[in-house]
Amino acid sequence: MNSWDAGLAGLLVGTIGVSLLSNGLVLLCLLHSADIRRQAPALFTLNLTCGNLLCTVVNMPLTLAGVVAQRQPAGDRLCRLAAFLDTFLAANSMLSMAALSIDRWVAVVFPLSYRAKMRLRDAAFMVAYTWLHALIFPATALALSWLGFHQLYASCTLCSRRPEERLRFAVFTSAFHALSFLLSFIVLCFTYLKVLKVARFHCKRIDVITMQTLVLLVDIHPSVRERCLEEQKRRRQRATKKISTFIGTFLVCFAPYVITRLVELFSTAPIGSHWGVLSKCLAYSKAASDPFVYSLLRHQYRRSCKELLNRIFHRRSIHSRSVGLTGDSHSHNILPVSE
């Protein structure tokens, strides 16, 4: 194994570790906080988190074994199952992000009717559609024997070894990426740009009120005025940064892999195996970044994490105190022997 393979293996190991810890922490927050579970986005987050964990436990280790061994890491049946999961979980992850963006769009653009438009029942229906949509393609690929080990990506995924089926497989793969990656990207852009438009409108209104207040307050200290202007600037940038993060992580993680798959099918130019594995690693890295992008950096999840940590440390402190008291009682019961 050369240095490139060792680096890719190390990247996969790091991705597996971060993904397990971060997605596991999101699940703990969902189990701990009833306030989070009562909200409709919790279903989308739960669906995304469970899919990420399943990908981390099944697909990533097999790809790691494929990179290390430079061959198919498991038997044909297990590899087909892993390829089925890889195709399903990739589509499910993209569509779950689109569902979360729709939820944010409804919450920001229609705040007064949000509770009526986005109930738990509506969220469950969207998750069910996401599963059905994501299951169609791997089920079709399984029926057509288009699942197996792909050497270019060192992973069990969509592949076809019969040259006479190249055109059909290319059409199928293009349709899969168009109805998963491209569709989700269009939904993300539409919804988040609408959210950004509303956020900027509210920022302008707040800026007008702030400037009017600063004009009226003639005796205000210059440092207070500067802080108000700085907060005004940060407020304008906050929404843009968040939306750029949502769309940017989606593109950076998924676009290289999707483009590589399409170039592989429609071009005769050779693709380096290291780039193929790297593009697959980037797609896997979305499972590690999703908990931070969509959950752990939000106020409710941070508060839930603090409550969990406080509970753990409180129990440990109680246990240590009880052990100390028990030791003291034993030491008092032992009398010194007189000579």
N, C-alpha and C positions, 0 to 999 in steps of 0.2 A: 504494500500500500504506500503510494507516494505522498508527498506533502499536501497536494491538493485534496486527495481522498481523506487524509487525516484531518485537514481543516474542515471539510464538509461533514465528516463524522462528528467532530467537536461541536460544530454549529447545530447539528441535529440533537446531540445530547443536551446542549444548553437550552434549545427550544423545548425539548421534552420536559426538562426540569422546571423551567419558568411556567410552561403551560399547565403542568400538574398543580403547582402551588397556587397560581393566580386563579385558575378556574375552580379549584377546590375551595379557595377562600370565598369566591362568589357564591358557591353552593351553600357554604356555611352561613353567609350573610342572609341568603334567601330563607334558610331554615330557621334562623334566629329571629329575624325581623318580620312581625306580622304586618307592619305598615307597608313594607316593600311588597309582600305577597298579595296584598289587597289591590294593588295597582295593575292595570292591564299590561304595561310593559314588562312586568315580572315574568309573564308567560313567554314572551319573545326572548328575554334574557336567559330563562331556564332552558329553552329549546336550543339556543346558541351555545350555552355553556355545556350542556350534556353532549351535544355534537362535538364540541372541541375536545372534551375529555375522551370520548370514544375514539376520535382520530388520534389523540395522543397515546392512548393505550394500545391500539391495534395497528394503525397505519405507519406511524412514525418509527416504532421499533423495527418493523419489517423493512422499511426503507433504509434504516441504519444498518441492518444486517445485510441488505443488498449492496450498500456502498462498501462495507468492509469485505464481504465475500466476493464481490464482483460477479454475482450470479443470482439466480432465483433463490430467495431465502427460505422458502417453504414449499410444501407440496402443491399440486395443481388446485385441489379443492380449496385449501386455505387461501391460496393466492387469489382465486376467483372471488371468494368471500371478501377478502380485503379490498379487491378492486371494486366490487359492488359497493362496499361501504365508502371507499374513497370517492366514487362518483356521486353517491347519494349525499354524503356529508358536505362535499364541496358546494353542491347546489343548495342544500339546506342552509349552509352558513351564509351564502350570498343573499338568499331570499329572506333570511331572518334579519339581516342588516337593512334590507329594503323595508321590511315590516316595521323595524324600529324607527326608520326615518319617516315613514307614514304616520306613526304615532306622534312623533315630535311635530310634524307638520300640522296635524289636527289640533294638538295642544296649543300651538303658538298662533295659528291662523284663525282657529275657531275656539277660543278659550271658554266662552260661555256655554257652548254646546258639547264640550269635550267629553264630559261624563256620559252624556246620552249617546254620543257617536262611537265611543271607544270603551265599551263595557268588557268585562271578563269573557262574556259569551262571544262577543265580536272578536276579541283577541284569540280565543280558542278556535274559532272558525278560520282565522287567518293562518294559525299554526297548522291546522289540518290541511288547508290548501297548500301550504309550503311543503308539507310532507308528501302529499299526492303529486305535486309538481316535480319534486326532487326524485320521487321513486320511479317515475315513468322512464327516464333515460337509463338508469342501471338495469331495470327490468328488461327493457328492449335489448340492451347490450348483452345481457345474460342469455336471452333467447337466441341471439345471433352469434353467440360464442365470441364476443368482442371484449372479453375481460381476461386479463392475464398479466404476466410480468413484462414490463417494458424496460429494456436494457438502458435506453437513453436516460431515463429518469430513475433507474435503479429501484423501481417501486412497482407494486401491483396496481394497475390502473387500466384505463381503456387502451386496447391495442388490437391490431389485426395483423395476422401473419400471412394471410393469403393475398397474393398480388391481384387476383381477379376481383377482389372486393375493395380495392383501394378507393375507388370513386364513391361507392356507397358509404364506406366508413368515413370518408372525408366530409360528405354531406351530413352524415349523422353527427359527427364531432362538431361541425360548424353550427348545426342547429342547437346542440347542447350548450355550447358556449354563448350563442346568441340569446337563448332563452334563460340563461342563468347569469352569466357575467354581464353581458351587454344590457339585458333587461334591468338587472339590479342597479347597474351604474346609471342608467337613465332615470330610474326612480329616485336614486340618491341625489342626483344633480337637481332634478325638478323640485323635490321636497325641501332639500336644504337651502337651495337658492331662494325659495319662497320664504323659508324661515329667516334667512339673512335679510331679505327685503323688509320684513316686518320688524326685525330687530333694529335695523338701521333707522326705520321710521320712528320707532320709540326713542332711540338714542337722540335723534334730532329734536324731538319734543322735549326731552329732558335737558338737552343742551340749551334750548331757547329759554326754558324756565331758569336754568342755572345762570345764564348770562344776564337775564333780567334781574335776578336776585343780587348778583354781584354789582350791577350798576346801581341798584337802590341802596345797597349797603356801602356807603361812601367811606365810613370809618373802619372798614374791615382791614385786618392786618395783611400785609402783602404775602406772608407765608401761607395764610389760609387761602388766599386767592390762588396762589400757585398750586396748592394741593387740590383745589377744586378743578382747576384746568387739567392737571395731570390725571385725575380720576375720570374726567370727561374723555381724555384721549384713550385711557385704558378701556373704558366702556365701549368705545367704538371698535377697538381691536379684539375684544374678547370673543364676540360672536364669530368674527371672521376666522380667528385661530381655531375655534372649536370645529367649525364646519370644514375648514381646510384639513383638520386632522381626520375627521370622519371620511371624507372623500379621498384624501391623500393616502391614508393607510390601505384603503380598499384597492386603489390603483397600484401602489408600490408592491403590495403582496401578491395580488392575483394577475395583474396585467402581464408581467414577464412570462409566467407559465402559460397563459392563454395564447399569447402571441407566438411563443415557441411551438406550441402544439399546432397552430395554424400554419406556421412557416414550414414545419416538418411535413405537413400533409400536401401543401400546394407549391413547394419549392424543391428543387433538386440540390440546393446548396447544403453542404454537410453542416451538421450542428455538433459542436463539441459535447462530449458526455459530461464534462464538468459543469458546463453551462446548463445542461438539462437538469442535473441534480440540484444545482444552485437555484434554478427557477422553482423547482419542487420545494426546496427548503424555504424559499420566500413565501410560497403559498401556505406551507405549514406554520410559518411564523405568525400568520394572522390569528391562529388559535391562541398564541401566547400574548398577543397585543390586545385582543378583543376585551378581556376583563378590565384592562386599564382604560381603554377608549370609551367603553359603554357602561362600566359599572363602578369600579373601585375608586375612581377619582370623583364620583358624585358624592354629595353631602350625606345622603341617607346611608350609603354603603360605608363611608368613612366612619360615621357614627356607630353603625352596627359593628364594624371591626373593633372600634374602641371599647364597646360594651363587651364584646367577646374576650378581648384581652384583659379587661378589668375583671371579668368573671373568673378567667383562668388564674390570674395572679392573686385574686382574692382567695380562691380556694387553696392555692399553694400556701399563702400566708397563714390561713386558718389551720392547715395541716401542720405547718412548721411550728405554730404556737402550741397546738395540742401535743405534738411530739415533745416540745420543750417542757410543757407542764407535766407530762407523764414522767420525763426523766427527773424533774425536780422532786416529784412525789416519791420516786424510788430512792433518790439520794437521801431524803429526809427519813425514810423508813429504816435505813441502814444505820444502826447505832455503833459508835466506836467501841472497840473491845478494850476493857480496862486491864492494865497490867497487874 
